[in-house]
Amino acid sequence: MQIVTDQGMDLSPEQTSELKIHTVPLRITLEGKTYIGGKDIDYVSFYRMLSETEAFPTTSQPAPGEFADLYRQLAKNDPDILSIHMSSGLSGTLNAARMGAQMVPEANITIVDSKTLSCPLGWQVEAAAKAIRAGWALEEVLGLLDRVREHTDGIFTLGDLKYLIHGGRISHLKGLMASVLNIKPVIGVAKDDGKYYAWGQGITFKRAVQKLADIVAEKIPQGTVLRVQLLHGNNPEGVELLRERISNLFECWFDQVVPVAPILGAHTGPSIVGMAVAPLQAFMVPDLEIVPVEMSLA
């Protein structure tokens, strides 16, 4: 079985190096020029460009035909394909994958709505890839994806709301009000519909970053050992503030910090700071090593 995903999946190069996954391209247009995320532009160049322009980037999902081309090519070697994608509540990518699958009857394609994005999506892809490598059947892999999805939360905040407002990812009016009042929202992805919801707020960016960890402490019992992957656009100071706060509240296993992929950063901007977080126990599956042994405990 082979895995297809999209560039809304934020994993470190170390995590993806041996997973043998296939990724469809998503495109970013900025100042009249279109780039393929992860190929024509890297995150350093992308966030530098954002800081130097008043223009807003736009993104476009793959066409169904691009999915079909990839599925058709993969099916020549193995017709069984598991295609895991960004939340359908935030992107049309999943629907394009479904349409593409209909064009390739020779393949056995299972489409999965991750109901999330960024590192939480990456964790699902990682778990599936390792389970397939271990010889798990499809139904077992799908059950594992349900387990990871149920226990994982993605949560973030940002110092500048203009990208979310422009992209229509939050209410325009509420976004404008928050900007005027200098309120920094804490945003999470709901597990039922995979959409953004405000889970809290801070009157300053620093307090909003601290609120991220406080909300986790409200959702997960004290004493739980956490798996945490921190992420940001171009905000290393915010990442370290969040690391300090969550480490003061929980014992944490940290994955490598990752930059938010440009295809997602186009809708959040460089100020974003967030994390994927889950009880470490959710990844402790008999006879399957999901959590990398080199992860650091802090």
C-alpha positions in Angstrom: 0.0 0.0 0.0 1.2 3.5 -0.9 0.5 6.8 0.8 -0.4 10.1 -0.9 -0.7 13.3 1.0 -0.4 17.1 0.4 1.9 19.9 1.3 -0.4 20.9 4.2 1.5 18.3 6.2 4.3 19.8 8.3 6.8 17.2 9.4 10.6 17.7 9.7 12.9 16.3 7.0 14.1 13.8 9.6 10.5 12.5 10.1 9.7 12.2 6.4 13.1 10.9 5.1 12.2 7.2 5.4 8.4 7.3 5.2 8.2 6.8 1.4 5.2 9.0 1.0 4.0 10.8 -2.2 3.0 14.5 -2.1 0.8 16.4 -4.6 1.9 20.0 -5.2 0.0 23.1 -4.1 0.6 26.5 -5.6 1.2 29.9 -4.1 0.8 33.2 -6.1 2.5 36.3 -4.8 2.9 39.6 -6.7 1.8 38.0 -9.9 4.3 35.0 -9.7 3.2 31.5 -9.0 5.4 29.0 -7.0 5.0 25.4 -6.2 5.3 25.0 -2.5 8.4 23.0 -1.4 9.9 23.1 -4.9 10.1 26.7 -6.2 10.1 28.4 -2.8 11.3 27.4 0.6 9.9 28.8 3.9 12.9 31.2 4.5 12.4 32.9 1.1 8.6 32.9 1.4 8.5 34.6 4.8 11.1 37.1 3.8 9.1 38.0 0.7 6.0 38.4 2.9 7.8 40.8 5.1 8.9 42.9 2.1 5.6 43.4 0.4 2.1 44.7 1.1 0.6 42.2 -1.3 -1.3 39.1 0.0 -0.4 35.6 -1.3 -3.1 33.4 -2.7 -3.1 29.6 -2.9 -4.6 27.0 -5.2 -5.3 23.3 -4.6 -4.2 20.6 -7.0 -6.6 19.9 -9.9 -8.3 16.5 -9.9 -6.3 15.6 -12.9 -3.0 16.0 -11.0 -4.3 13.5 -8.4 -5.3 11.2 -11.1 -1.9 11.3 -12.8 -0.2 10.5 -9.5 -2.6 7.7 -8.6 -2.3 6.2 -12.1 1.5 6.2 -11.9 1.6 4.7 -8.5 -1.0 2.0 -9.4 1.5 0.6 -11.9 3.5 -0.7 -9.0 0.8 -1.2 -6.3 -2.9 -0.4 -6.9 -3.6 0.0 -3.1 -3.4 3.7 -2.2 -4.2 5.5 1.0 -4.6 9.2 0.4 -4.6 11.4 3.5 -5.3 15.1 3.2 -5.9 18.5 4.9 -9.3 19.0 6.5 -12.2 19.4 4.1 -13.4 22.1 6.4 -10.5 24.3 5.5 -9.4 23.2 2.0 -10.9 21.8 -1.2 -7.9 19.5 -1.6 -9.7 16.5 -0.3 -12.6 16.9 -2.8 -10.1 17.2 -5.6 -8.5 13.9 -4.5 -11.9 12.2 -4.5 -12.6 13.4 -8.0 -9.1 12.3 -9.1 -9.6 8.9 -7.6 -12.8 8.4 -9.7 -10.6 8.8 -12.8 -8.4 5.9 -12.0 -10.6 2.7 -11.7 -7.6 0.5 -11.9 -6.5 1.7 -8.4 -8.0 0.9 -5.0 -7.9 4.3 -3.4 -9.0 5.1 0.1 -9.5 8.8 0.8 -9.1 10.0 4.4 -10.1 13.4 5.7 -7.6 14.2 8.5 -10.0 16.9 9.9 -6.8 18.9 10.6 -3.7 20.3 9.0 0.0 21.0 9.6 1.8 18.8 12.2 -1.4 17.0 13.4 -1.9 15.9 9.8 1.8 15.0 9.6 1.4 12.8 12.7 -1.4 10.9 11.0 0.6 10.4 7.8 3.6 9.3 9.9 1.6 6.8 11.9 0.0 5.3 8.7 3.3 5.0 6.9 4.9 3.2 9.8 1.9 0.9 10.2 1.9 0.0 6.5 5.7 -0.7 6.6 5.0 -3.0 9.5 2.5 -5.0 7.4 -0.8 -3.7 8.9 -4.0 -4.2 6.9 -6.0 -1.2 5.7 -8.7 -1.5 8.4 -6.1 -1.6 11.1 -4.4 1.5 9.6 -7.7 3.4 9.5 -8.3 2.5 13.1 -4.9 3.9 14.0 -5.6 7.1 12.2 -8.8 7.5 14.2 -6.8 7.0 17.4 -4.2 9.6 16.5 -6.9 12.1 15.3 -8.9 11.7 18.4 -6.0 12.3 20.8 -4.2 15.1 18.9 -4.9 18.8 19.0 -3.6 21.6 16.8 -3.6 25.0 18.3 -1.9 28.3 17.4 -1.9 32.1 17.8 -0.5 34.9 15.7 0.5 38.5 16.2 -1.0 39.8 12.9 -4.5 38.8 11.8 -4.4 40.4 8.4 -3.6 37.1 6.5 -6.3 35.1 8.2 -8.8 38.0 7.5 -7.8 38.3 3.8 -8.0 34.6 3.3 -11.5 34.4 4.7 -10.4 31.8 7.3 -12.1 33.8 10.1 -15.0 36.2 10.2 -13.9 39.4 8.6 -15.7 41.6 11.1 -14.5 39.7 14.1 -10.9 39.8 12.7 -11.1 43.5 12.2 -12.4 44.1 15.8 -9.7 41.9 17.2 -7.1 43.9 15.3 -8.4 47.2 16.5 -8.5 46.0 20.1 -5.0 44.3 19.7 -6.6 41.0 20.9 -4.7 37.9 19.9 -6.9 34.9 19.3 -6.0 31.4 20.3 -7.3 29.2 17.4 -7.8 25.5 17.4 -9.1 23.0 14.8 -12.3 21.2 15.8 -12.3 17.4 15.5 -15.9 17.1 14.3 -15.9 19.5 11.3 -12.2 20.3 10.9 -12.7 24.0 11.0 -11.0 26.8 12.9 -12.6 27.9 16.2 -11.4 30.5 18.7 -10.5 28.7 21.9 -9.3 31.7 23.8 -7.5 35.0 23.5 -4.7 37.1 25.0 -4.5 40.9 25.2 -0.9 40.7 24.1 0.9 38.2 21.8 3.0 36.9 24.7 -0.1 36.2 26.8 -1.7 34.5 23.8 1.3 32.2 23.4 1.1 31.4 27.1 -2.6 30.8 26.8 -1.9 28.0 24.2 -0.3 25.9 26.9 -2.9 26.9 29.5 -5.7 25.6 27.2 -3.8 22.3 26.8 -3.7 22.1 30.6 -7.4 22.5 30.7 -8.0 19.7 28.2 -5.4 17.1 29.3 -5.0 15.9 32.9 -2.0 17.0 34.8 0.7 14.4 35.0 0.2 13.2 31.5 3.4 12.9 29.4 2.9 14.8 26.1 4.1 14.5 22.6 4.6 18.0 21.3 5.7 19.5 18.0 6.2 23.2 18.0 5.7 25.2 14.7 6.0 28.8 13.5 6.3 31.0 10.5 9.3 33.1 11.3 8.9 33.6 15.0 11.6 31.7 16.9 11.2 33.9 20.0 7.5 32.9 20.2 8.4 29.2 19.8 10.9 29.4 22.8 8.3 31.1 24.9 5.8 28.4 24.1 8.4 25.6 24.8 9.1 27.1 28.2 5.4 27.4 29.1 4.4 23.9 28.1 7.5 22.4 29.7 6.5 24.1 33.0 3.1 22.5 32.9 3.9 19.0 31.5 6.6 16.5 31.0 7.0 16.7 27.2 8.5 14.6 24.4 9.5 17.2 21.7 9.7 16.5 18.0 11.9 18.8 16.0 10.5 22.4 15.6 9.2 22.9 12.1 8.4 25.9 10.0 4.8 26.3 8.8 4.7 25.3 5.1 4.3 28.3 2.7 1.0 26.8 1.5 -0.4 27.2 5.0 1.7 30.3 6.0 0.0 32.2 3.1 -3.1 32.2 5.3 -1.4 32.9 8.7 1.7 35.0 8.0 5.1 34.9 9.6 4.0 35.7 13.2 2.2 32.3 13.8 3.3 30.2 16.7 1.6 26.9 17.6 1.9 23.2 18.3 0.6 19.8 17.8 0.0 18.1 21.1 -1.2 14.8 22.4 -0.7 12.3 25.2 2.4 10.4 24.4 0.5 7.2 25.3 -1.7 7.6 22.2 1.4 6.7 20.1 2.5 3.7 22.2 1.1 0.9 20.1 2.3 -2.7 20.6 4.8 -3.9 18.0 4.8 -0.5 16.2 7.3 2.3 16.9 5.5 5.5 15.9 7.4 7.9 18.3 11.0 8.3 17.2 13.4 6.9 19.7 15.6 10.0 19.4 12.9 12.4 20.6 14.0 14.5 23.5 12.3 14.4 26.9 12.1 17.8 28.7 
